């Protein structure tokens, strides 16, 4: 049986009626066109398709992972950067003249109280040793020994209470010293900042909450110089 030519007008019209938009083959040989033709355009299309698949997979896999937090730029609401500096608290404690005076007073009080306690403790120890020797030598009656023992115990109790009281006294003096220091430095920095108008002046110290600093933001030296100058003027 002879194959019908696809270019037959009736066949073309029939195909167009059944499948609108399909174009008939114009080749010399009758027959159906291949469903898939492998050429350069096909290779390029496959590469693009493969790339889209990879991007798709990376996108949806990436959505399941926590994204790293972007660096935070400290800025004002107007969009301008904030000016932030810091003062080294360890250096203030070591080189601020006012701190030296406060610490000297604290050490004097502590030494005075310690000397008093040690003197009483040594005297009590001497009494206890004498009492032990007399008891061992049966040099005192039993009833009297009991009385002396009770007296020694009361003295020891009183001495322990005095130690606790003096320790608390020194701790309170140190707390007041720190408060006076904070007030002094804070009041000075407010006056100091009238000229420079920093947005934040932070305090840095070893083992504190701020772990890393940029040395270019350190204003400790000019602050120390101005603090000591002002303190010396107040002393005159």
Residue, then its C-alpha position, 0 to 999 in steps of 0.5 A: x500500500x502506498x504511503x500518503x504524502x503528508x503534504x496532501x492538502x486534505x491531510x494538512x487540513x485534517x491535521x490542522x483541524x485535529x491539532x491546531x498550531x501544529x505545522x506539517x513536515x516539509x521534508x522530501x521524505x514522507x514520515x513523522x518528524x523525530x520527537x527529539x533532535x540532539x544538537x548544540x541548542x539542546x546541549x545548551x538548554x540541558x546545561x541551563x536546566x541543570x543549573x536551574x535545578x542546582x540553584x533550586x536545590x541550594x535555595x531550598x536547602x539553604x532556607x533550612x539552615x540558620x543564616x549567619x547574622x550580618x555585622x551590626x553597624x551602630x548608627x544613629x536614626x539619622x543614618x550617621x555613625x555613632x561616636x563610641x570611645x572607652x576608658x580603661x578602668x584598670x588604668x584609672x584605678x592605678x594612676x588616678x591620684x584621687x584613687x590613690x588617696x582613697x586607697x591609702x585611707x582604706x589601707x590605713x583603716x584596714x591596717x589599724x583594725x587588723x593590728x588591734x585584732x591581732x593584739x587581742x588575739x595574741x593576748x588571748x592566746x597567751x592567756x589560753x597557754x597559761x591556763x593550759x599549763x596551770x591545769x596540766x600542773x593542777x595549780x588551780x582548783x577545778x571550779x576556778x578552772x571552769x570559771x577561767x575556761x568560760x571567761x576565755x571562751x567568752x573572750x574568744x567569741x567577742x574577738x570573733x565578733x570584732x573580726x566580723x565587725x571590722x571586716x564589714x567596716x572595711x568592706x563598707x568603706x571600700x564600697x563608699x570609696x568605689x561610689x565616690x570614684x564612680x561619681x567623680x569620674x562620671x561627673x568629670x566625663x560629662x564635663x569632658x564630653x561637652x567639648x567632644x560630644x561622644x555618643x557613648x563613653x564606655x568603661x573597659x576592664x580586664x575580665x569585664x563584659x567588653x571582651x575586645x576593644x579597638x585601641x584607636x577608641x581608647x581615650x584613657x590617657x587624655x582623661x587621666x591627664x585631665x582628671x589628675x590636673x583637676x584633682x590637683x587644682x581642687x587640693x589647692 
